[in-house]
Amino acid sequence: MARRPLPRILSTGSAQIARSRELARTAADSATDVLHPLITITRGLRRLASAGRRKWADTPKDKRGPLLFLVASVVLVVALAPYGPLLAVITLMAAAAWQGRDRAQPEPDGPDESQTQRLQSLYEALVPYFSTAEDPAPLYAHGGEWDKAFPAYDFDGTGRITHLLIHYPAYFTDGEAEARTRIEQLLHAKSGRDREYHFSWDEEANQLTVTVLAPLPTDIAAQRFVTSPGETVLGFTDPTQVQRTLPLTHGEEQRDVPPVVWRTGIRSTEPHLLVMGQPGSGTSTLLRSIALQALQYGDLVIVEGGGTGEYACLTGRDGVLAVECGLAGALASLEWAATETERRLIAVNRARQAGNPPPDDTKRPLWILLDRPSALAHVAAADGRQDPQSLLQVPLGHGRAANVTVVVADQFDSAETLSDAVRQHTRARVVLGPATADQLEAVLGAPPHTTPVAQVPPGRGYARLGTGPVHRLQVPSTPDPYDEATSEADRQAVLALLPPRTTPADGEHVPEAVPAAGEPTQGVQTEAVRPEAVQTEAVAAEAP
């Protein structure tokens, strides 16, 4: 049956209503401009009448008679004088116009006394760094004028600097990192250490722009992000750093937040990720968030060296091949991952040589997540066994061509135990928690353009993808749903993202396992899908 078009009155009604509203708004604005003098005089007459009533109420009763006689005499004289009524009306209208004018206080042109003192002290502090004895006309000098050095500035409600533009002489060595670091540390100390500042150096114009950054949102819960296959949201950053936003749901509200998107796959230049941080900084939270996003399109092998059961919620889920906490299981899973990577490489190479597309069993992404492999390295060294990181050589070196992605998370105190393969092939880097400038530069490869603070919320840090800029990062809240300290809203948000349980071979569905209150969930080791079985099937598939 053909679909009939809507009547014209219905299809064009909304446009006509919007046009009518716009015309009405324009007419109201024009009428307000034309009637503005009348409105001002009416307001002034009302204010004069109110002042007269207050004067009459404040006058004692024994003096109201003489006051009435005085007013009547003035009215009689004005009425009898030539042009008296006309002059009286003109005088009344002028007084009403004066009383009815807008009395908004004009904004001050410059800073107040406290703000001036703050700018002057900051100017004096910069004199030793931006002046030399050979300069005939120094821009910075003790007792000099700060308004030439600071052409633009903004303050918040408490009188603290939120934005500052600084001019400095051309002979300042702004190309040296140490010289710029000294200036940034000084401005950080003089403007307040409990805030984060962004420093933008313009070497061509000899200008430094200092901006106070707003705190990143920490109330973003785990959810399905609007991304394409191969894109993983690491967290969220400042709106000035990226040119993309994601629609997010926060309760019943929706808002757009700029993300830090990590792209993986055969076209990626940063196929593997390294996450470093302090204990409790949120590295496991980031790995859980990555795992929930990766399960939409790929398979997972998780190795947890800490043995705290942070990934027990993923045990036995569809797409989760293994969740290993022990050394033996970790070695078996990583050995299978290396063999699977080699198998994929061989299959893809044969297909390309034959002029065929890659086989279907090589297209599904495989993710290898290692949380604290340094703990397993210590156990392996004590037991005289192989370091699990040595099995990552093939997935790290050839994972991009085989659609295999490796994510490694560890702590700063164990950074020396990371293998050379992990250091060389993880071009995407994330640092979470409090860290010094040297630690940030050692992991990210470049210092951030912001000042790190000592106290940061969990999941707060910095991210750098390859040779790109360093972004501030806030990881979405993805706690362990089996942890008693997790709020009910966060627990339900994570449980809603988990895939269903893997159906056994006999067809019986495994019920959802939710631990009771006080039941331990530590040291979980899955037997849902054994990597040895998958490896046997892969070898059998390649047999002639």
Buried (B, 14 or more C-beta within 10 A) or exposed (E): EEEEEEEEEEEEEEEEEEEEEEEEEEEEEEEEEEEEEEEBBEBBBEBBEEEEEEEEEEEEEEEEEEEEEEEEEEEEEBEEEEEBEEEBEEEBBEBBBEBBEEEEEEEEEEBEEEBEEBBBEBBBEBBEEBBEEEEEEBBBBEEBEBBEBBEEBEBEEEEEBBEBBBBBBEEBEBEEEEEBEEBBEBBBEBBEEEBBBBBEBEEEEBBBBBBBBEEBEBEBBBBEBEBEEBBBBBBBBBEEBBEEBBEBEEEEEEEEBBBBBBBBBBEBEBBBBBBBBBEEBBBBBBBBBBBBBBBBBBBBBBBBBBBBBBBBBBBBBBBBBBBBBBBEBBBBBBBBBBBBBBBBBEBBEEBEEEEEEBEEEBBEBBBBBBBBBBBBBEBBEEEEEBBBBBBBBBBBBBBBBBBBBBBBBBBBEBBEBBBEBBEEBBBBBBBBBBBEBEBBBBBBEBBBBBBBBEEBBBBBBBBBBEEBEBBBBBBBBBBBBBBEEBEEEBBEBBBEBBBEBBEEEEEEEEEEEEBEEEEEBEEBBBEBBBBEEBBEEBEEEEEE
